[in-house]
């Protein structure tokens, strides 16, 4: 069934198309009366040509939309439209002659000499004039459709950018969540008197983490080396909070340090592993980070212990933002830019990220 929007567009076209050919009919009558006098045959010719062009133009539109002509390149669209113009213009003249000649023979209408000029040169002239008018209509229609598509494409791009900005803002809020900052400040207050040197180090790590959170929205992808420095700062802050409950094991391929990935990608995976794994698992556990460069792919794995009721869906803001950076959504885990998968493996949760280089 036709949707409400499609029905409205179709109705709008018929009104506009009818207005166009009514204007054309009026112009044809004025010109015909000016040069040939007030003959009923001129009225019949003008009516037949206008009616045929009204139907023919609608047929061209329907055929073009039904066979995706507008999706083709300029050459493919042009020759199809020209062929349609040739056929419709010829059919218009044939139908007009089929009505006009019997009407003249039976004296239903009048023309000078009660005969129509259908010599070859005149027939070609009739067809050519009709084809020119219909070609102008096709050019105006395709131009209007092209403008509409460009406007819709621009609007879709703006909506996508707005959605991405919203996700970035939400991801930023998630990174600066009150629990992380509150815990860090409480731990810092305790360290100021107990271990001033360690407190100074914690301030350095915390400021680096927060600074990265504030500048990550630039949109450019970063190197693994840059992202890893930020993750080390983050882990240093969390290590003070979780102490022996957080044990980190890393396997970072030196060749992968120059590879690029979306900003916050590794950071978000580590945060997700700590928040939903280490923090809620009795006794904490070991967090494993692997980063390898394999051919043209950067492969990142983050493994953490998971409670029995942990879910592998991964619907958090941070992971949603990460999927958006790779052109993914909840319904698919792969795109041309990379893949992301979060799955349970026994007592552990494994996050796998692959990014095309």
Secondary structure, 3 states (H helix, E strand, C coil): CCCHHHHHHHHHHHHHHHHHHHHHHHHHHHHHHHHHCCCHHHHHHHHHHHHHHHHHHHHHHHHHHHCCHHHCCHHHHHHHHHHHHHHHHHHHHHHHHHHHHHHHHCCCCCCHHHCCCCCHHHHHHHHHHHHHHHHHHHHHHHHHHHHHHHHHHHHHHHHHHHHHHHHHHHHHHHHCCHHHHHHHHHHHHHHHHHCHHHHHHHHHHHHHHHHHHHHHHHCCCEEHHHHHHHHHHHHHHHHHHHHHHEEEEEEECHHHCCCEECCCHHHHHHHHHHHHHHCCCCCCEEEEEEEEEECCEEEEEEEEECCCCCCCCCCCHHHHHHHHHCCCECCECECCCEEEEEEEECCEEEEEEEEEC
